[in-house]
Amino acid sequence: MTVIVEIAVDPIGTGSTSVGDLIKYAVSVIARRGYKYQVCAMGTVVELPSLKDVGSLLEDIHEELVKRGVKRIVSVVRIDDRRDKSESIEYKVSRVTQNR
C-alpha cells in the first residue's frame, strides 16, 4: 500500500529570509530516490512504499541540508496511511477539484 506524506522542511538560521534554493536540494533528495512527488506552496507531498521509508527520507533530506551549511532544521510531517485501499496523489487532488 502506498503511504502519502506531506513534508514541510524549514531551514533555520541561514542568514536569509529566502530558503527556496535550499528547498530545491531537499526536493532533489526525493527525486533521486525515484518517488512520485508534488511540490506545493508550503510543502511537498510524496508517495512512499511504506511507513518505514518516512524516517530514512527525512534523515536524507536533513543530511543534504546540513551539507549545505544549515545548522538547524524544523520539519513538519503529515501522513495518510490508508489501509482499505491504495490512493495516489492525483486521485486525492482530483476528489476535491472535480466540478469546480
Number of C-alpha atoms within 10 A of each C-alpha: 15 19 22 26 20 20 20 19 23 16 22 14 12 15 8 7 9 10 14 10 8 19 18 12 16 22 18 14 18 19 13 8 9 10 13 14 19 14 13 11 6 11 18 19 20 24 22 19 13 12 16 10 12 19 10 11 16 18 10 14 21 23 16 17 20 14 9 12 13 17 13 13 16 10 13 10 14 11 14 13 16 12 10 7 8 12 17 14 17 10 10 11 10 11 9 9 8 7 6 4
